[in-house]
Amino acid sequence: MPFIDVTLVEGRSPDQLRALVTALTEAAASTVDAPRESIRVVIREVPPTHWAAGDVTIAERRGTPSEGLTP
């Protein structure tokens, strides 16, 4: 049973997330010959203030105010 765990920054629409689930399910079914009903997909959405690379959050890179800080 394939288990696909996706972590994304918040901001996609429900339709985009649904399309991602469908695309990942199709990809797993066709590449590893898994029955669709056995494929699990989890999508985790992270606020841009909680995701950083090189000590800079995505919110900071985008120039949006961080939670709890005054601009």
Biopython code that builds the backbone (N, CA, C, O; Angstrom):
import numpy as np
from Bio.PDB.StructureBuilder import StructureBuilder

atoms = [
    (1, "MET", "N", (0.843, -1.172, 0.000)),
    (1, "MET", "CA", (0.000, 0.000, 0.000)),
    (1, "MET", "C", (0.891, 1.239, 0.000)),
    (1, "MET", "O", (1.546, 1.513, 1.005)),
    (2, "PRO", "N", (0.935, 1.999, -1.104)),
    (2, "PRO", "CA", (1.703, 3.237, -1.126)),
    (2, "PRO", "C", (1.091, 4.287, -0.205)),
    (2, "PRO", "O", (-0.128, 4.448, -0.147)),
    (3, "PHE", "N", (1.954, 4.996, 0.510)),
    (3, "PHE", "CA", (1.544, 6.107, 1.366)),
    (3, "PHE", "C", (2.328, 7.321, 0.900)),
    (3, "PHE", "O", (3.555, 7.338, 0.988)),
    (4, "ILE", "N", (1.633, 8.332, 0.408)),
    (4, "ILE", "CA", (2.269, 9.525, -0.131)),
    (4, "ILE", "C", (1.993, 10.683, 0.819)),
    (4, "ILE", "O", (0.837, 11.015, 1.079)),
    (5, "ASP", "N", (3.047, 11.294, 1.335)),
    (5, "ASP", "CA", (2.944, 12.380, 2.309)),
    (5, "ASP", "C", (3.496, 13.646, 1.663)),
    (5, "ASP", "O", (4.679, 13.709, 1.327)),
    (6, "VAL", "N", (2.645, 14.650, 1.489)),
    (6, "VAL", "CA", (3.020, 15.895, 0.823)),
    (6, "VAL", "C", (2.937, 17.037, 1.827)),
    (6, "VAL", "O", (1.947, 17.160, 2.548)),
    (7, "THR", "N", (3.961, 17.866, 1.876)),
    (7, "THR", "CA", (3.944, 19.064, 2.711)),
    (7, "THR", "C", (4.086, 20.272, 1.795)),
    (7, "THR", "O", (5.021, 20.364, 1.000)),
    (8, "LEU", "N", (3.139, 21.195, 1.923)),
    (8, "LEU", "CA", (3.105, 22.397, 1.095)),
    (8, "LEU", "C", (2.890, 23.624, 1.966)),
    (8, "LEU", "O", (2.344, 23.527, 3.065)),
    (9, "VAL", "N", (3.315, 24.758, 1.479)),
    (9, "VAL", "CA", (2.963, 26.015, 2.127)),
    (9, "VAL", "C", (1.494, 26.287, 1.814)),
    (9, "VAL", "O", (1.035, 26.031, 0.701)),
    (10, "GLU", "N", (0.764, 26.802, 2.790)),
    (10, "GLU", "CA", (-0.647, 27.140, 2.600)),
    (10, "GLU", "C", (-0.834, 28.055, 1.397)),
    (10, "GLU", "O", (0.063, 28.803, 1.010)),
    (11, "GLY", "N", (-2.034, 27.969, 0.816)),
    (11, "GLY", "CA", (-2.358, 28.921, -0.236)),
    (11, "GLY", "C", (-3.003, 28.326, -1.467)),
    (11, "GLY", "O", (-3.436, 29.069, -2.347)),
    (12, "ARG", "N", (-3.083, 27.011, -1.557)),
    (12, "ARG", "CA", (-3.726, 26.407, -2.720)),
    (12, "ARG", "C", (-5.223, 26.266, -2.473)),
    (12, "ARG", "O", (-5.672, 26.139, -1.334)),
    (13, "SER", "N", (-5.971, 26.290, -3.546)),
    (13, "SER", "CA", (-7.424, 26.148, -3.439)),
    (13, "SER", "C", (-7.786, 24.680, -3.203)),
    (13, "SER", "O", (-6.982, 23.791, -3.483)),
    (14, "PRO", "N", (-8.990, 24.425, -2.691)),
    (14, "PRO", "CA", (-9.435, 23.036, -2.540)),
    (14, "PRO", "C", (-9.404, 22.273, -3.867)),
    (14, "PRO", "O", (-9.088, 21.084, -3.889)),
    (15, "ASP", "N", (-9.727, 22.944, -4.962)),
    (15, "ASP", "CA", (-9.687, 22.280, -6.268)),
    (15, "ASP", "C", (-8.264, 21.888, -6.653)),
    (15, "ASP", "O", (-8.049, 20.813, -7.213)),
    (16, "GLN", "N", (-7.300, 22.742, -6.361)),
    (16, "GLN", "CA", (-5.903, 22.415, -6.654)),
    (16, "GLN", "C", (-5.435, 21.233, -5.813)),
    (16, "GLN", "O", (-4.751, 20.342, -6.317)),
    (17, "LEU", "N", (-5.797, 21.222, -4.543)),
    (17, "LEU", "CA", (-5.400, 20.116, -3.667)),
    (17, "LEU", "C", (-6.051, 18.818, -4.122)),
    (17, "LEU", "O", (-5.417, 17.764, -4.099)),
    (18, "ARG", "N", (-7.309, 18.887, -4.535)),
    (18, "ARG", "CA", (-8.002, 17.691, -5.018)),
    (18, "ARG", "C", (-7.337, 17.160, -6.279)),
    (18, "ARG", "O", (-7.169, 15.951, -6.440)),
    (19, "ALA", "N", (-6.958, 18.078, -7.182)),
    (19, "ALA", "CA", (-6.271, 17.674, -8.410)),
    (19, "ALA", "C", (-4.928, 17.022, -8.099)),
    (19, "ALA", "O", (-4.525, 16.078, -8.777)),
    (20, "LEU", "N", (-4.238, 17.518, -7.082)),
    (20, "LEU", "CA", (-2.972, 16.924, -6.667)),
    (20, "LEU", "C", (-3.183, 15.499, -6.165)),
    (20, "LEU", "O", (-2.421, 14.597, -6.514)),
    (21, "VAL", "N", (-4.204, 15.296, -5.356)),
    (21, "VAL", "CA", (-4.513, 13.947, -4.856)),
    (21, "VAL", "C", (-4.763, 13.004, -6.033)),
    (21, "VAL", "O", (-4.247, 11.887, -6.057)),
    (22, "THR", "N", (-5.546, 13.448, -6.998)),
    (22, "THR", "CA", (-5.845, 12.617, -8.167)),
    (22, "THR", "C", (-4.580, 12.297, -8.952)),
    (22, "THR", "O", (-4.359, 11.146, -9.330)),
    (23, "ALA", "N", (-3.744, 13.311, -9.202)),
    (23, "ALA", "CA", (-2.517, 13.103, -9.976)),
    (23, "ALA", "C", (-1.552, 12.158, -9.263)),
    (23, "ALA", "O", (-0.942, 11.298, -9.899)),
    (24, "LEU", "N", (-1.412, 12.313, -7.954)),
    (24, "LEU", "CA", (-0.519, 11.433, -7.195)),
    (24, "LEU", "C", (-1.047, 10.002, -7.170)),
    (24, "LEU", "O", (-0.279, 9.047, -7.282)),
    (25, "THR", "N", (-2.348, 9.864, -7.024)),
    (25, "THR", "CA", (-2.952, 8.529, -7.027)),
    (25, "THR", "C", (-2.733, 7.855, -8.373)),
    (25, "THR", "O", (-2.347, 6.688, -8.431)),
    (26, "GLU", "N", (-2.978, 8.586, -9.451)),
    (26, "GLU", "CA", (-2.767, 8.039, -10.798)),
    (26, "GLU", "C", (-1.310, 7.644, -11.011)),
    (26, "GLU", "O", (-1.025, 6.579, -11.560)),
    (27, "ALA", "N", (-0.385, 8.503, -10.575)),
    (27, "ALA", "CA", (1.041, 8.218, -10.750)),
    (27, "ALA", "C", (1.447, 6.961, -9.994)),
    (27, "ALA", "O", (2.167, 6.117, -10.528)),
    (28, "ALA", "N", (0.992, 6.835, -8.762)),
    (28, "ALA", "CA", (1.342, 5.649, -7.973)),
    (28, "ALA", "C", (0.716, 4.395, -8.573)),
    (28, "ALA", "O", (1.361, 3.349, -8.646)),
    (29, "ALA", "N", (-0.526, 4.498, -8.996)),
    (29, "ALA", "CA", (-1.210, 3.333, -9.564)),
    (29, "ALA", "C", (-0.504, 2.846, -10.826)),
    (29, "ALA", "O", (-0.351, 1.641, -11.027)),
    (30, "SER", "N", (-0.075, 3.773, -11.673)),
    (30, "SER", "CA", (0.538, 3.364, -12.937)),
    (30, "SER", "C", (2.001, 2.960, -12.800)),
    (30, "SER", "O", (2.477, 2.127, -13.571)),
    (31, "THR", "N", (2.723, 3.526, -11.845)),
    (31, "THR", "CA", (4.158, 3.219, -11.753)),
    (31, "THR", "C", (4.480, 2.023, -10.874)),
    (31, "THR", "O", (5.445, 1.307, -11.142)),
    (32, "VAL", "N", (3.698, 1.790, -9.836)),
    (32, "VAL", "CA", (3.996, 0.654, -8.953)),
    (32, "VAL", "C", (2.894, -0.399, -8.985)),
    (32, "VAL", "O", (2.873, -1.324, -8.173)),
    (33, "ASP", "N", (1.975, -0.238, -9.943)),
    (33, "ASP", "CA", (0.906, -1.214, -10.158)),
    (33, "ASP", "C", (0.109, -1.479, -8.881)),
    (33, "ASP", "O", (-0.242, -2.619, -8.577)),
    (34, "ALA", "N", (-0.168, -0.406, -8.142)),
    (34, "ALA", "CA", (-0.942, -0.531, -6.900)),
    (34, "ALA", "C", (-2.418, -0.288, -7.200)),
    (34, "ALA", "O", (-2.755, 0.583, -8.003)),
    (35, "PRO", "N", (-3.286, -1.045, -6.566)),
    (35, "PRO", "CA", (-4.719, -0.765, -6.726)),
    (35, "PRO", "C", (-5.033, 0.620, -6.157)),
    (35, "PRO", "O", (-4.535, 0.984, -5.092)),
    (36, "ARG", "N", (-5.852, 1.385, -6.863)),
    (36, "ARG", "CA", (-6.167, 2.752, -6.435)),
    (36, "ARG", "C", (-6.676, 2.796, -4.998)),
    (36, "ARG", "O", (-6.328, 3.705, -4.244)),
    (37, "GLU", "N", (-7.495, 1.823, -4.615)),
    (37, "GLU", "CA", (-8.081, 1.841, -3.266)),
    (37, "GLU", "C", (-7.047, 1.597, -2.167)),
    (37, "GLU", "O", (-7.335, 1.814, -0.990)),
    (38, "SER", "N", (-5.850, 1.148, -2.539)),
    (38, "SER", "CA", (-4.817, 0.910, -1.529)),
    (38, "SER", "C", (-3.872, 2.107, -1.365)),
    (38, "SER", "O", (-3.014, 2.100, -0.482)),
    (39, "ILE", "N", (-4.025, 3.121, -2.201)),
    (39, "ILE", "CA", (-3.118, 4.272, -2.189)),
    (39, "ILE", "C", (-3.634, 5.318, -1.209)),
    (39, "ILE", "O", (-4.804, 5.698, -1.250)),
    (40, "ARG", "N", (-2.756, 5.776, -0.332)),
    (40, "ARG", "CA", (-3.098, 6.793, 0.662)),
    (40, "ARG", "C", (-2.310, 8.067, 0.362)),
    (40, "ARG", "O", (-1.112, 8.014, 0.080)),
    (41, "VAL", "N", (-2.988, 9.205, 0.424)),
    (41, "VAL", "CA", (-2.341, 10.500, 0.209)),
    (41, "VAL", "C", (-2.699, 11.405, 1.379)),
    (41, "VAL", "O", (-3.872, 11.552, 1.721)),
    (42, "VAL", "N", (-1.690, 12.009, 1.989)),
    (42, "VAL", "CA", (-1.889, 12.985, 3.060)),
    (42, "VAL", "C", (-1.254, 14.293, 2.601)),
    (42, "VAL", "O", (-0.110, 14.317, 2.149)),
    (43, "ILE", "N", (-2.010, 15.372, 2.724)),
    (43, "ILE", "CA", (-1.480, 16.697, 2.394)),
    (43, "ILE", "C", (-1.447, 17.520, 3.669)),
    (43, "ILE", "O", (-2.464, 17.688, 4.342)),
    (44, "ARG", "N", (-0.280, 18.026, 3.990)),
    (44, "ARG", "CA", (-0.102, 18.895, 5.160)),
    (44, "ARG", "C", (0.181, 20.306, 4.642)),
    (44, "ARG", "O", (1.071, 20.509, 3.816)),
    (45, "GLU", "N", (-0.580, 21.261, 5.132)),
    (45, "GLU", "CA", (-0.360, 22.650, 4.748)),
    (45, "GLU", "C", (0.254, 23.401, 5.923)),
    (45, "GLU", "O", (-0.250, 23.355, 7.044)),
    (46, "VAL", "N", (1.341, 24.086, 5.644)),
    (46, "VAL", "CA", (2.104, 24.784, 6.673)),
    (46, "VAL", "C", (1.989, 26.289, 6.434)),
    (46, "VAL", "O", (2.140, 26.741, 5.299)),
    (47, "PRO", "N", (1.724, 27.076, 7.483)),
    (47, "PRO", "CA", (1.702, 28.529, 7.310)),
    (47, "PRO", "C", (3.077, 29.031, 6.867)),
    (47, "PRO", "O", (4.093, 28.473, 7.283)),
    (48, "PRO", "N", (3.130, 30.063, 6.038)),
    (48, "PRO", "CA", (4.418, 30.573, 5.563)),
    (48, "PRO", "C", (5.316, 31.100, 6.679)),
    (48, "PRO", "O", (6.525, 31.237, 6.492)),
    (49, "THR", "N", (4.728, 31.396, 7.838)),
    (49, "THR", "CA", (5.540, 31.844, 8.976)),
    (49, "THR", "C", (6.194, 30.675, 9.701)),
    (49, "THR", "O", (7.054, 30.883, 10.557)),
    (50, "HIS", "N", (5.799, 29.452, 9.369)),
    (50, "HIS", "CA", (6.327, 28.263, 10.045)),
    (50, "HIS", "C", (7.241, 27.439, 9.151)),
    (50, "HIS", "O", (7.561, 26.300, 9.491)),
    (51, "TRP", "N", (7.666, 27.977, 8.031)),
    (51, "TRP", "CA", (8.535, 27.258, 7.098)),
    (51, "TRP", "C", (9.702, 28.179, 6.775)),
    (51, "TRP", "O", (9.509, 29.289, 6.277)),
    (52, "ALA", "N", (10.898, 27.719, 7.058)),
    (52, "ALA", "CA", (12.074, 28.564, 6.829)),
    (52, "ALA", "C", (13.180, 27.779, 6.149)),
    (52, "ALA", "O", (13.291, 26.561, 6.291)),
    (53, "ALA", "N", (13.983, 28.504, 5.416)),
    (53, "ALA", "CA", (15.209, 27.966, 4.830)),
    (53, "ALA", "C", (16.279, 29.033, 5.006)),
    (53, "ALA", "O", (16.070, 30.195, 4.661)),
    (54, "GLY", "N", (17.405, 28.641, 5.535)),
    (54, "GLY", "CA", (18.481, 29.600, 5.751)),
    (54, "GLY", "C", (18.092, 30.698, 6.728)),
    (54, "GLY", "O", (18.508, 31.846, 6.573)),
    (55, "ASP", "N", (17.292, 30.348, 7.738)),
    (55, "ASP", "CA", (16.862, 31.275, 8.787)),
    (55, "ASP", "C", (15.959, 32.394, 8.272)),
    (55, "ASP", "O", (15.833, 33.435, 8.917)),
    (56, "VAL", "N", (15.333, 32.187, 7.117)),
    (56, "VAL", "CA", (14.388, 33.160, 6.570)),
    (56, "VAL", "C", (13.096, 32.414, 6.262)),
    (56, "VAL", "O", (13.095, 31.431, 5.521)),
    (57, "THR", "N", (11.986, 32.898, 6.844)),
    (57, "THR", "CA", (10.711, 32.230, 6.582)),
    (57, "THR", "C", (10.205, 32.593, 5.188)),
    (57, "THR", "O", (10.635, 33.573, 4.581)),
    (58, "ILE", "N", (9.289, 31.779, 4.709)),
    (58, "ILE", "CA", (8.675, 32.077, 3.414)),
    (58, "ILE", "C", (7.916, 33.395, 3.493)),
    (58, "ILE", "O", (7.921, 34.173, 2.539)),
    (59, "ALA", "N", (7.262, 33.650, 4.626)),
    (59, "ALA", "CA", (6.557, 34.924, 4.803)),
    (59, "ALA", "C", (7.528, 36.095, 4.671)),
    (59, "ALA", "O", (7.204, 37.105, 4.045)),
    (60, "GLU", "N", (8.712, 35.961, 5.256)),
    (60, "GLU", "CA", (9.714, 37.029, 5.146)),
    (60, "GLU", "C", (10.189, 37.183, 3.703)),
    (60, "GLU", "O", (10.374, 38.300, 3.222)),
    (61, "ARG", "N", (10.383, 36.073, 3.025)),
    (61, "ARG", "CA", (10.800, 36.136, 1.620)),
    (61, "ARG", "C", (9.749, 36.829, 0.765)),
    (61, "ARG", "O", (10.070, 37.569, -0.164)),
    (62, "ARG", "N", (8.483, 36.575, 1.098)),
    (62, "ARG", "CA", (7.378, 37.191, 0.355)),
    (62, "ARG", "C", (7.132, 38.632, 0.781)),
    (62, "ARG", "O", (6.417, 39.370, 0.103)),
    (63, "GLY", "N", (7.721, 39.031, 1.899)),
    (63, "GLY", "CA", (7.518, 40.381, 2.394)),
    (63, "GLY", "C", (6.209, 40.570, 3.134)),
    (63, "GLY", "O", (5.719, 41.692, 3.258)),
    (64, "THR", "N", (5.629, 39.458, 3.634)),
    (64, "THR", "CA", (4.391, 39.557, 4.402)),
    (64, "THR", "C", (4.725, 39.594, 5.880)),
    (64, "THR", "O", (5.685, 38.951, 6.306)),
    (65, "PRO", "N", (3.958, 40.332, 6.675)),
    (65, "PRO", "CA", (4.243, 40.409, 8.113)),
    (65, "PRO", "C", (4.112, 39.055, 8.795)),
    (65, "PRO", "O", (3.234, 38.262, 8.456)),
    (66, "SER", "N", (4.978, 38.800, 9.745)),
    (66, "SER", "CA", (4.919, 37.567, 10.528)),
    (66, "SER", "C", (3.878, 37.698, 11.621)),
    (66, "SER", "O", (3.551, 38.805, 12.049)),
    (67, "GLU", "N", (3.357, 36.562, 12.073)),
    (67, "GLU", "CA", (2.392, 36.551, 13.164)),
    (67, "GLU", "C", (3.038, 37.115, 14.419)),
    (67, "GLU", "O", (4.160, 36.747, 14.769)),
    (68, "GLY", "N", (2.329, 38.005, 15.092)),
    (68, "GLY", "CA", (2.801, 38.513, 16.366)),
    (68, "GLY", "C", (3.844, 39.610, 16.272)),
    (68, "GLY", "O", (4.284, 40.132, 17.297)),
    (69, "LEU", "N", (4.242, 39.964, 15.083)),
    (69, "LEU", "CA", (5.235, 41.022, 14.917)),
    (69, "LEU", "C", (4.588, 42.209, 14.221)),
    (69, "LEU", "O", (3.777, 42.038, 13.311)),
    (70, "THR", "N", (4.941, 43.385, 14.642)),
    (70, "THR", "CA", (4.421, 44.576, 13.974)),
    (70, "THR", "C", (5.345, 44.945, 12.833)),
    (70, "THR", "O", (6.566, 44.905, 12.985)),
    (71, "PRO", "N", (4.777, 45.306, 11.687)),
    (71, "PRO", "CA", (5.626, 45.626, 10.528)),
    (71, "PRO", "C", (6.404, 46.909, 10.703)),
    (71, "PRO", "O", (7.156, 47.301, 9.811)),
]
sb = StructureBuilder()
sb.init_structure("model")
sb.init_model(0)
sb.init_chain("A")
sb.init_seg("    ")
for serial, (resi, resn, name, xyz) in enumerate(atoms, 1):
    if name == "N":
        sb.init_residue(resn, " ", resi, " ")
    sb.init_atom(name, np.array(xyz, "f"), 0.0, 1.0, " ", f" {name:<3s}", serial, name[0])
structure = sb.get_structure()
